[in-house]
Amino acid sequence: MNTFALTASVAEISQQRYTPAGIPALDLLLSHESQQIEAGQSRKVTLSLKALALGTTAETLAKTEVGKQVKFKGFLASTKNGKGSVLHITDIEFI
């Protein structure tokens, strides 16, 4: 199963574009910071993650302010060049 959930702030939002099929698409960069417990120890975690939203989710996120905290759900896939991962957003919840 490939499901992913992350609370993150929107660090960057590209200009909304359209797929060849006419579906709205939006590229984002998400930023996350938290404290996590690993092996019984507290650890500070920071990460940046590329994300992609399609359809009505893209249209909604296109109106979002940079810095806004959002709960994202979706799945991970390889980037086009295969040298990283991108979160394909399927659901959002504004905090």
Backbone as CSV, one residue per row, in Angstrom:
resi,resn,N_x,N_y,N_z,CA_x,CA_y,CA_z,C_x,C_y,C_z
1,MET,0.842,-1.177,0.000,0.000,0.000,0.000,0.883,1.233,0.000
2,ASN,0.496,2.259,-0.723,1.252,3.497,-0.829,0.336,4.647,-0.423
3,THR,0.313,4.949,0.866,-0.436,6.101,1.360,0.504,6.940,2.204
4,PHE,0.281,8.236,2.183,1.190,9.156,2.850,0.369,10.293,3.424
5,ALA,0.653,10.673,4.665,-0.009,11.805,5.307,1.053,12.690,5.930
6,LEU,0.885,13.997,5.781,1.875,14.941,6.273,1.212,16.272,6.568
7,THR,1.516,16.828,7.736,1.137,18.201,8.021,2.347,19.053,7.678
8,ALA,2.150,20.020,6.809,3.264,20.832,6.329,2.772,22.212,5.947
9,SER,3.705,23.128,5.813,3.359,24.451,5.299,3.699,24.496,3.816
10,VAL,2.960,25.308,3.107,3.192,25.489,1.679,4.351,26.472,1.535
11,ALA,5.487,25.987,1.031,6.682,26.820,0.889,6.714,27.543,-0.451
12,GLU,6.257,26.876,-1.503,6.219,27.466,-2.850,5.017,26.920,-3.600
13,ILE,4.436,27.778,-4.428,3.333,27.365,-5.291,3.652,27.847,-6.698
14,SER,3.606,26.942,-7.658,3.840,27.340,-9.049,2.556,27.936,-9.622
15,GLN,2.657,28.460,-10.812,1.465,28.944,-11.509,0.654,27.731,-11.955
16,GLN,-0.662,27.810,-11.775,-1.518,26.697,-12.195,-1.375,26.483,-13.698
17,ARG,-1.306,25.218,-14.081,-1.205,24.849,-15.484,-2.285,23.810,-15.775
18,TYR,-2.325,23.327,-16.997,-3.310,22.321,-17.386,-2.615,21.168,-18.086
19,THR,-3.056,19.957,-17.801,-2.523,18.777,-18.475,-3.029,18.778,-19.913
20,PRO,-2.463,17.948,-20.788,-2.978,17.861,-22.163,-4.471,17.498,-22.222
21,ALA,-4.967,16.836,-21.169,-6.385,16.476,-21.112,-7.242,17.617,-20.559
22,GLY,-6.614,18.745,-20.227,-7.347,19.901,-19.732,-7.605,19.900,-18.233
23,ILE,-6.923,19.058,-17.489,-7.104,18.979,-16.040,-6.162,19.979,-15.363
24,PRO,-6.695,20.796,-14.424,-5.820,21.730,-13.702,-4.732,20.966,-12.935
25,ALA,-3.512,21.509,-12.956,-2.375,20.896,-12.254,-1.581,21.990,-11.559
26,LEU,-1.036,21.644,-10.405,-0.301,22.616,-9.615,0.879,21.925,-8.946
27,ASP,2.074,22.485,-9.116,3.272,21.983,-8.453,3.513,22.815,-7.198
28,LEU,3.848,22.140,-6.117,4.100,22.811,-4.846,5.383,22.298,-4.223
29,LEU,5.913,23.069,-3.294,6.995,22.617,-2.436,6.474,22.737,-1.010
30,LEU,6.513,21.640,-0.274,6.018,21.599,1.091,7.187,21.592,2.064
31,SER,6.992,22.215,3.223,8.026,22.282,4.243,7.452,21.762,5.556
32,HIS,8.194,20.877,6.216,7.732,20.262,7.456,8.818,20.325,8.511
33,GLU,8.420,20.649,9.759,9.309,20.601,10.923,8.530,20.012,12.082
34,SER,9.143,19.062,12.783,8.489,18.480,13.954,9.517,17.781,14.834
35,GLN,9.047,17.358,16.008,9.833,16.518,16.902,9.241,15.116,16.815
36,GLN,10.065,14.120,16.590,9.628,12.732,16.491,10.427,11.887,17.472
37,ILE,9.829,10.801,17.918,10.524,9.858,18.796,11.037,8.706,17.944
38,GLU,12.335,8.463,18.060,12.972,7.368,17.324,13.924,6.664,18.282
39,ALA,13.748,5.360,18.425,14.575,4.558,19.335,14.576,5.149,20.744
40,GLY,13.410,5.664,21.157,13.272,6.216,22.492,13.847,7.603,22.691
41,GLN,14.356,8.206,21.641,14.959,9.532,21.725,14.168,10.533,20.890
42,SER,14.095,11.764,21.373,13.450,12.830,20.617,14.386,13.306,19.517
43,ARG,13.830,13.514,18.356,14.640,13.924,17.200,13.914,15.026,16.452
44,LYS,14.620,16.100,16.105,14.054,17.172,15.292,14.094,16.729,13.831
45,VAL,12.943,16.818,13.162,12.838,16.406,11.767,12.460,17.622,10.922
46,THR,13.215,17.855,9.874,12.869,18.894,8.900,12.963,18.273,7.518
47,LEU,12.039,18.662,6.650,12.112,18.175,5.280,11.380,19.100,4.333
48,SER,11.789,19.052,3.092,11.096,19.711,1.984,10.694,18.615,1.020
49,LEU,9.496,18.724,0.485,8.980,17.677,-0.381,8.234,18.300,-1.550
50,LYS,8.558,17.851,-2.752,7.815,18.284,-3.935,6.449,17.622,-3.910
51,ALA,5.438,18.353,-4.389,4.083,17.812,-4.400,3.371,18.243,-5.683
52,LEU,2.347,17.467,-6.045,1.547,17.728,-7.231,0.081,17.568,-6.869
53,ALA,-0.720,18.553,-7.258,-2.169,18.478,-7.063,-2.840,18.585,-8.423
54,LEU,-3.926,17.844,-8.593,-4.678,17.852,-9.843,-6.151,18.162,-9.569
55,GLY,-6.841,18.642,-10.585,-8.284,18.848,-10.510,-8.686,19.936,-9.526
56,THR,-9.784,19.678,-8.804,-10.302,20.685,-7.871,-9.329,20.944,-6.723
57,THR,-8.528,19.934,-6.363,-7.516,20.131,-5.319,-6.492,21.164,-5.779
58,ALA,-6.098,21.106,-7.042,-5.163,22.093,-7.597,-5.785,23.480,-7.590
59,GLU,-7.026,23.574,-7.967,-7.701,24.876,-7.994,-7.804,25.472,-6.588
60,THR,-8.085,24.646,-5.603,-8.173,25.115,-4.219,-6.813,25.562,-3.714
61,LEU,-5.787,24.750,-3.926,-4.447,25.090,-3.443,-3.846,26.291,-4.164
62,ALA,-4.272,26.561,-5.385,-3.752,27.712,-6.132,-4.110,29.022,-5.433
63,LYS,-5.153,29.003,-4.617,-5.605,30.200,-3.890,-5.009,30.288,-2.487
64,THR,-4.193,29.315,-2.125,-3.628,29.235,-0.779,-2.413,30.141,-0.647
65,GLU,-2.265,30.755,0.521,-1.120,31.616,0.790,0.116,30.776,1.127
66,VAL,1.268,31.234,0.681,2.529,30.605,1.071,2.650,30.729,2.585
67,GLY,3.073,29.659,3.238,3.200,29.629,4.687,2.020,28.984,5.386
68,LYS,0.936,28.769,4.676,-0.269,28.175,5.256,-0.013,26.723,5.649
69,GLN,-0.458,26.318,6.847,-0.341,24.939,7.319,-1.522,24.128,6.794
70,VAL,-1.230,22.954,6.242,-2.252,22.099,5.640,-1.928,20.645,5.978
71,LYS,-2.970,19.843,6.190,-2.806,18.392,6.307,-2.991,17.815,4.911
72,PHE,-1.957,17.161,4.407,-1.974,16.583,3.067,-2.072,15.070,3.163
73,LYS,-2.830,14.468,2.282,-2.869,13.016,2.128,-2.685,12.714,0.652
74,GLY,-2.054,11.577,0.372,-1.849,11.188,-1.010,-0.960,9.969,-1.109
75,PHE,-0.221,9.904,-2.212,0.696,8.785,-2.432,1.996,9.321,-3.015
76,LEU,3.069,8.559,-2.817,4.386,8.945,-3.321,4.682,8.254,-4.638
77,ALA,5.314,8.996,-5.534,5.767,8.455,-6.813,7.136,9.055,-7.120
78,SER,7.848,8.430,-8.026,9.145,8.953,-8.448,8.950,10.209,-9.277
79,THR,9.940,11.113,-9.206,9.923,12.277,-10.078,10.189,11.813,-11.508
80,LYS,9.983,12.699,-12.465,10.171,12.335,-13.875,11.573,11.825,-14.168
81,ASN,12.576,12.416,-13.488,13.961,11.972,-13.740,14.352,10.793,-12.850
82,GLY,13.449,10.364,-11.971,13.710,9.208,-11.130,14.678,9.445,-9.990
83,LYS,15.029,10.705,-9.715,16.020,11.003,-8.680,15.401,11.596,-7.421
84,GLY,14.160,11.310,-7.183,13.506,11.828,-5.990,12.076,11.347,-5.939
85,SER,11.342,11.904,-4.987,9.937,11.534,-4.824,9.064,12.777,-4.882
86,VAL,7.826,12.560,-5.273,6.841,13.640,-5.299,5.558,13.103,-4.667
87,LEU,4.948,13.939,-3.830,3.686,13.591,-3.206,2.555,13.976,-4.154
88,HIS,1.773,13.002,-4.573,0.571,13.262,-5.380,-0.572,13.455,-4.391
89,ILE,-1.026,14.677,-4.254,-2.022,15.034,-3.253,-3.400,14.584,-3.688
90,THR,-4.069,13.845,-2.797,-5.433,13.387,-3.083,-6.452,14.023,-2.147
91,ASP,-5.997,14.554,-1.007,-6.914,15.145,-0.047,-6.179,16.210,0.762
92,ILE,-6.884,17.299,1.088,-6.297,18.359,1.904,-7.270,18.767,2.997
93,GLU,-6.693,19.244,4.092,-7.484,19.810,5.191,-6.718,21.014,5.722
94,PHE,-7.328,22.191,5.621,-6.674,23.403,6.117,-6.744,23.434,7.632
95,ILE,-5.637,23.861,8.245,-5.537,23.919,9.715,-5.813,25.340,10.175
